[in-house]
Amino acid sequence: MQQMVNKKLDDLQAMTLAQRLRKLGSEERGIEGKLQKNLGQTIGLLPKDLPPKFEKANSVFAASQTRAEEESKTLQGEISRFFERTKEKNYGQVSQEMAAAKTPEELDKVRGLISENISMEAMRHLGQWSRQFNAWADILEPKPSSAGGAGGGGGGQGNDLANVLMEQLLALLRLRDGELNVRDRTQLLEAQKLDPAIYQDGAGAVYSAQRQLQKKLLQMQMDNPFPPLEDPFSEIYDAMHTVGALLGLPQTDAVTVKAETKSVEVISDVINLINEQIQRGGSSQSSTAEEMAFLLQMMSPESRETSGMTMSRNPGRSTMGGTTQRPAGPLEGAAQGKGPDSRNVNKASGMTENVPTEFREALENYFEALDKEPNR
């Protein structure tokens, strides 16, 4: 069991923003090494003159570079939002430097060099980007706590908190995977829109999958013993409810995909806040709860400027019910009819204590009733 726990911790550590940057750097170095291995037999040849073996190899390397480009774009967005939420200066520095370097665009240029078999130039850039990603990782890497092994009697409380955060983190990872799956299915379904029979059946299935994810999130909110997670969970639910309202119409166009992407981004932000803090806490358990509460407070809408968010401040409570504050596009038309329902759910989801069984059953019945509503 201890080995399983350690494996989970190792896997989660590899998910920190710093480690993901290092992984990108390692991948760039790996592509450079493979190009160098083939250089003697490919240098100077036009792409059309490459032997099939090396033509295929370059295609594989170019595809790997495309994935690196996409991951860099995702990371840049997550680091930028992490800075916006927490105002941690090192994340702001990396965010600014990644934007100034035009990271995704430059990585795409390297992909072009690989495709054109300009290997020497591609290798030079790959080496530079490998070093750059590792340099950015150094800036973000959590520094060892000066408190060392201090904490004594507080260690038990700190360990309990770490366990709670670990459980919530794993649940959020599963939730994000589910939302990514819904987004992929939505895009595939949109391509089948000309076939009404396939579209209606598929729309119902995707809508049901989204509702199941919302139920899981609601259960997480009701079972959550850590009050600072209340507002982050509420923000996730707000984003997911918007997706559910659109899928229930049904609507599967770019507006819905954008809302689903927003939902994935919010879940990713909460994952990063928790994961970065778990790694940062290290062996200093006495201040972990206080630091975690501070970071998670940055998630609340009143702590940052967000378009359309002008609700009165209400510290310590959920600020949900703001679905109608989202940009007007996703909520126009028939989706407005979902407004009262979202407010009812939001009030229930603000609880942080364990909810009595009969209340849980009532909320489950509420969801079941929504699922049975005819699509508009």
C-alpha positions in Angstrom: 0.0 0.0 0.0 2.9 2.4 0.8 4.4 1.7 -2.6 1.1 2.5 -4.2 0.8 5.8 -2.3 4.4 6.7 -3.2 3.7 5.9 -6.9 0.7 8.3 -6.8 2.8 11.0 -5.2 5.4 10.6 -7.9 2.8 10.7 -10.6 1.3 13.9 -9.1 4.7 15.5 -8.7 5.3 14.9 -12.4 2.1 16.9 -13.1 3.3 20.2 -11.5 3.7 23.0 -14.0 7.5 22.9 -13.5 7.8 19.2 -14.2 5.6 19.5 -17.2 8.0 22.2 -18.5 10.9 19.8 -17.9 9.1 17.1 -19.7 8.7 19.4 -22.7 12.4 20.2 -22.5 13.2 16.5 -22.5 11.0 15.8 -25.5 12.7 18.5 -27.4 16.1 17.1 -26.6 14.8 13.6 -27.6 13.7 14.8 -31.0 17.1 16.6 -31.5 18.9 13.3 -30.7 16.9 11.3 -33.2 17.5 13.9 -35.9 21.2 13.8 -35.2 21.2 10.0 -35.4 19.8 10.2 -39.0 21.7 13.2 -40.0 24.4 11.4 -41.9 22.0 9.9 -44.3 19.5 12.7 -44.7 21.5 15.9 -44.7 21.1 18.0 -47.8 18.3 15.9 -49.3 14.9 17.5 -50.3 11.9 16.0 -48.6 10.8 14.3 -51.8 14.2 12.7 -52.2 14.3 11.1 -48.8 14.3 7.3 -48.6 10.9 6.1 -47.3 12.4 5.1 -44.0 13.6 8.6 -43.2 10.6 10.3 -44.8 8.4 8.4 -42.3 10.8 9.1 -39.4 10.6 12.9 -40.2 6.9 12.7 -40.2 6.9 11.1 -36.8 9.3 13.7 -35.5 7.1 16.5 -36.9 4.1 15.0 -35.3 5.9 14.9 -31.9 6.8 18.5 -32.4 3.2 19.4 -33.0 2.2 17.7 -29.7 5.0 19.7 -28.0 3.6 22.9 -29.6 0.0 22.1 -28.3 1.3 21.2 -24.8 3.3 24.5 -24.7 0.2 26.4 -25.6 -1.8 24.7 -22.9 0.9 25.2 -20.3 1.3 28.9 -21.2 -2.4 29.4 -20.6 -2.4 27.5 -17.3 0.7 29.4 -16.0 -0.9 32.7 -17.0 -4.1 31.9 -15.3 -2.3 30.6 -12.2 -0.5 34.0 -12.0 -3.8 35.9 -12.5 -5.3 33.9 -9.6 -2.4 33.9 -7.1 -0.2 36.8 -8.2 2.9 34.6 -7.6 5.7 36.6 -9.2 7.7 33.7 -10.5 4.6 32.4 -12.5 4.1 35.9 -13.8 7.7 36.1 -15.0 7.4 32.7 -16.8 4.1 33.7 -18.3 5.5 37.0 -19.7 8.6 35.3 -21.0 6.6 32.6 -22.8 4.4 35.1 -24.4 7.3 37.3 -25.4 9.1 34.3 -26.9 6.0 33.4 -28.9 6.5 29.9 -27.8 3.8 27.9 -29.7 4.5 29.8 -32.9 8.3 29.3 -32.7 7.8 25.6 -32.0 5.6 25.3 -35.0 8.4 26.8 -37.1 10.7 24.1 -35.8 8.1 21.5 -36.9 8.3 23.1 -40.4 12.1 22.8 -40.4 11.8 19.1 -39.6 9.2 18.6 -42.3 11.4 20.3 -44.8 14.4 18.2 -43.7 16.4 21.3 -42.6 17.8 19.1 -39.8 20.8 21.2 -38.7 18.7 24.3 -38.2 15.9 22.3 -36.5 18.4 20.6 -34.1 19.8 24.0 -33.1 16.4 25.3 -32.2 15.4 22.1 -30.5 18.5 22.4 -28.2 17.7 26.0 -27.4 14.1 25.2 -26.5 15.1 22.3 -24.4 17.3 24.6 -22.3 14.7 27.3 -22.2 11.9 25.0 -20.9 14.3 23.7 -18.2 15.2 27.3 -17.3 11.5 28.2 -16.9 11.0 25.0 -14.8 13.8 26.2 -12.5 12.0 29.4 -11.9 8.7 27.6 -11.0 10.3 24.8 -9.0 9.1 24.8 -5.4 12.0 25.7 -3.1 12.7 23.5 0.0 11.0 24.9 3.0 13.2 26.5 5.6 11.0 25.0 8.3 12.5 21.6 7.5 11.2 18.9 9.7 9.6 21.3 12.1 6.1 21.0 13.2 6.2 18.3 15.8 2.6 17.8 17.0 1.2 19.6 14.0 2.5 17.0 11.6 -0.5 14.8 12.0 -2.9 17.6 11.1 -0.7 18.5 8.1 -0.8 14.9 7.0 -4.5 14.8 7.3 -4.8 17.9 5.2 -2.4 16.4 2.6 -4.6 13.3 2.4 -7.7 15.3 1.9 -6.1 17.4 -0.8 -4.8 14.2 -2.5 -8.3 12.7 -2.6 -9.8 15.8 -4.0 -7.0 16.1 -6.6 -7.5 12.6 -7.8 -11.3 13.2 -8.1 -10.7 16.4 -10.0 -8.4 14.6 -12.4 -11.1 12.1 -13.2 -13.6 14.9 -13.6 -11.4 16.7 -16.0 -10.9 13.5 -18.1 -14.7 13.2 -18.2 -15.2 16.8 -19.4 -12.5 16.3 -22.0 -14.3 13.3 -23.2 -17.6 15.2 -23.4 -15.9 17.9 -25.5 -14.5 15.4 -27.9 -17.9 13.7 -28.3 -19.5 17.1 -28.8 -17.2 17.9 -31.7 -17.8 14.5 -33.3 -21.5 14.9 -32.9 -21.5 18.3 -34.6 -20.1 16.6 -37.7 -23.2 14.3 -37.7 -25.7 17.1 -37.5 -27.1 16.5 -41.0 -28.4 13.1 -39.9 -31.2 13.9 -37.5 -31.6 10.4 -36.1 -27.9 10.0 -35.2 -27.7 13.6 -33.9 -30.7 13.3 -31.5 -29.5 10.0 -30.0 -26.0 11.3 -29.7 -27.1 14.6 -28.2 -29.1 12.8 -25.6 -26.1 10.6 -24.7 -23.7 13.5 -24.4 -26.1 15.5 -22.3 -26.6 12.5 -20.0 -22.8 12.2 -19.7 -22.5 15.8 -18.7 -25.2 15.5 -16.1 -23.4 12.5 -14.6 -20.3 14.7 -14.3 -22.3 17.4 -12.6 -23.7 14.8 -10.1 -20.1 13.7 -9.3 -19.1 17.3 -8.7 -22.1 17.9 -6.5 -21.2 14.8 -4.4 -17.6 16.2 -4.1 -19.0 19.5 -2.9 -21.3 17.9 -0.3 -18.5 15.6 1.0 -15.8 18.3 1.0 -14.4 18.8 4.5 -12.1 21.7 3.5 -13.9 25.1 3.4 -11.4 26.9 1.2 -12.3 24.5 -1.7 -15.9 25.7 -1.6 -15.5 28.7 -4.0 -13.3 26.8 -6.5 -15.8 23.9 -6.6 -18.6 26.4 -7.1 -16.7 28.0 -10.0 -16.3 24.6 -11.6 -20.0 23.9 -11.2 -20.9 27.2 -12.7 -18.9 26.4 -15.8 -20.2 22.9 -16.1 -23.8 24.0 -15.6 -23.4 26.3 -18.6 -22.2 23.3 -20.7 -25.2 21.3 -19.5 -27.6 24.0 -20.4 -26.3 24.2 -24.0 -26.1 20.4 -24.5 -29.7 20.1 -23.2 -31.0 22.3 -26.1 -29.3 20.4 -27.8 -26.5 22.7 -29.1 -23.1 21.3 -30.1 -21.5 24.1 -32.1 -18.4 26.2 -31.4 -20.2 28.1 -28.6 -20.7 24.8 -26.7 -17.2 23.7 -27.4 -15.9 27.0 -26.1 -17.9 26.6 -22.9 -16.6 23.0 -22.5 -13.0 24.3 -22.9 -13.7 26.9 -20.3 -14.9 24.2 -18.0 -11.8 22.2 -18.6 -9.6 25.2 -17.9 -11.3 26.0 -14.6 -10.9 22.4 -13.4 -7.2 22.5 -14.5 -6.7 25.7 -12.6 -8.0 24.1 -9.4 -5.9 21.0 -10.0 -2.8 23.2 -10.4 -3.6 25.2 -7.3 -3.9 22.1 -5.2 -1.0 20.2 -6.8 1.4 23.1 -6.7 0.6 23.6 -3.0 1.0 19.9 -2.2 4.5 20.0 -3.6 5.3 23.4 -2.1 4.2 22.3 1.3 7.0 19.7 1.5 7.8 18.7 5.1 6.6 22.0 6.6 3.2 20.9 7.7 2.4 23.7 10.2 1.7 26.4 7.6 0.3 24.2 4.8 -3.4 24.8 5.7 -2.9 28.6 6.0 -1.0 28.8 2.7 -3.5 26.5 0.9 -6.4 28.7 2.2 -4.6 31.8 0.9 -4.1 30.3 -2.6 -7.6 29.0 -2.9 -9.0 32.3 -1.9 -7.5 33.6 -5.1 -10.0 31.5 -6.9 -13.0 33.5 -5.7 -14.4 36.0 -8.3 -14.0 39.0 -6.0 -10.2 38.5 -5.8 -9.6 39.2 -9.5 -11.0 41.3 -12.3 -13.3 39.1 -14.5 -15.5 40.3 -17.3 -19.1 40.6 -16.2 -18.5 39.7 -12.5 -20.1 42.5 -10.6 -21.9 40.6 -7.8 -21.8 42.0 -4.3 -19.0 40.5 -2.2 -19.8 37.7 0.2 -16.6 36.4 1.8 -16.5 32.8 2.8 -19.6 31.8 0.9 -20.2 30.5 -2.5 -20.7 33.2 -5.2 -22.5 30.8 -7.5 -25.7 31.7 -9.2 -23.8 33.8 -11.6 -24.3 31.6 -14.7 -26.1 34.6 -16.3 -23.0 36.7 -15.8 -21.1 34.7 -18.5 -20.7 36.2 -21.9 -24.1 36.6 -23.5 -23.5 34.2 -26.4 -23.8 30.9 -24.6 -26.8 31.9 -22.6 -29.1 33.5 -25.2 -32.3 32.0 -26.4 -33.8 28.9 -24.9 -30.9 28.5 -22.5 -32.3 31.4 -20.4 -35.0 29.0 -19.2 -32.3 27.2 -17.2 -31.7 30.2 -15.0 -33.9 29.4 -12.0 -32.6 25.8 -11.9 -29.0 26.8 -11.7 -29.7 29.1 -8.7 -31.5 26.3 -6.9 -28.5 23.9 -7.4 -26.0 26.6 -6.5 -27.6 27.3 -3.1 -27.4 23.6 -2.3 -23.9 23.2 -3.5 -22.5 25.9 -1.2 -22.6 23.5 1.8 -19.3 22.3 3.1 -20.6 20.0 5.8 -21.7 16.4 5.1 -25.3 16.6 3.9 -27.9 14.2 5.4 -28.8 11.2 3.3 -32.3 12.4 2.7 -31.0 15.7 1.2 -28.7 13.8 -1.1 -31.6 11.7 -2.3 -33.6 14.9 -2.9 -30.8 16.4 -5.0 -30.4 13.1 -6.9 -34.1 13.2 -7.7 -33.7 16.8 -8.8 -31.1 15.7 -11.3 -33.1 12.8 -12.5 -36.0 15.1 -13.2 -33.8 17.4 -15.2 -32.5 14.4 -17.2 -36.1 13.4 -18.0 -37.0 16.9 -19.3 -37.7 16.9 -23.1 -34.9 18.5 -25.0 -35.9 21.9 -26.4 
